[in-house]
Amino acid sequence: MRVAMVGTGYVGLVSGACFSDFGHEVVCIDRDASKIESLERGIMPIYEPGLDKLVETNVKAGRLSFTTDLAKGIAGADAVFIAVGTPSRRGDGHADLSYVFGAAEEIAQALTGPCVIVTKSTVPVGTGDKVERILREARPDLPARAVSNPEFLREGAAIEDFKRPDRVVIGSEDEAATQVMRELYRPLALNQAPLMVTGRRTAELIKYAANAFLATKITFINELADLCEIVGADVQDVSRGMGSDNRIGPKFLNAGPGYGGSCFPKDTLALLKTADDHESPLRIVEAVVQVNDTRKRAMGRKVLKALDGDPRGQTVALLGLTFKPNTDDMRDAPSLALVQALEDAGVHVRAYDPQGRPHAEKMMPNVEFADEPYAAIEGADALVIVTEWDAFRALDLKRIASLLKSPVLVDLRNIYRPHEAARAGLRYSAIGRGAAA
């Protein structure tokens, strides 16, 4: 089948590359000429493990191409996906749908025949109805077939998530459109991926509900971690005890500095605004957003408390800046609030991140960046592990103790054992490990 993907951001590029790897003919479209030129040269605009090789393979095979010409890109397409950004709107937190509706209008004007228009972007309930109205008003000569197909890709594992999904959700009000979507995803039948067909509004809400629930799990274990520190319990064991219950599950129960990234912060806010608009408040989600914002600032106080004496003029080394490992995404990363809190207290921050530096340098102009972990650590008054990159899991703790001016290790991801840190001569502070400490 022929697929057009409007938008070459994280979702659009990964989805387009994976569809082409299934054997479909895919054209990825973007207004940004420099991005398209880079993609044609094999330079990825994002870091995602394996994406560069996947793109290269399918470009060489002639199944994947890139263009800035929307009319050319969607010509003859069986399905056109809208995969543009839906950032939080300034002032009220609503999802900004201007890019989605703008894309829908351009697509409608450029269509040359019947086609399924698929919203891949994360959008509030009712967005698909508006997209369908745009199609009908612009092209009354063509059947209006708008479908919702939310993505559930984890940054750092997006290719695996696309090819071996827990489920594929298709929100459709048209049987012909549903059949097109079934054919597009037919290659996943070999992996027995469940294909779930719902109404369009239901599909739109499933995405927000899933993200809000995962954000709730993270926030819940983080609050429990605070209690563990006070009462002398170990949140690692609490998490394992909870996660062993198959009604709960172990994922998203790792205590840390709070959630960030491109999805959870904006999607929880957008869901709250939708609930308010319909006078059906979501009090639990409200609390999740408030607790998470508070937690990020609290991490700065935790680090300052671990320092010896007056923090002004001291140097703190940070390992990891991105909101999670295996991505270069700095959006709403906990490190942003942490760095701000440290700098406000007069601390000099030195940092290292395997992939996040290009973006971090623009967002943290006063931070000194190192080229490798030990260079960041040398001479610092404390080391803080912020993101759990694999490269930080087996550092030489004795070497760290010898390089630090003061032997202070604040582990915001609990990747080291307290007794190992103590044996290396480090004063160890972690998240929710009262009993272990």
Helices and strands as residue ranges (DSSP letters): E 2-6, H 10-21, E 25-29, H 33-40, H 51-60, E 64-67, H 70-74, E 79-82, H 98-110, E 116-119, H 127-138, E 146-148, H 158-163, E 168-171, H 175-184, G 186-191, E 195-198, H 200-231, H 235-243, H 264-277, H 283-306, E 315-319, H 334-344, E 348-352, H 357-363, E 368-369, H 373-377, E 382-385, G 390-392, H 397-403, E 408-411, H 418-423, E 427-429
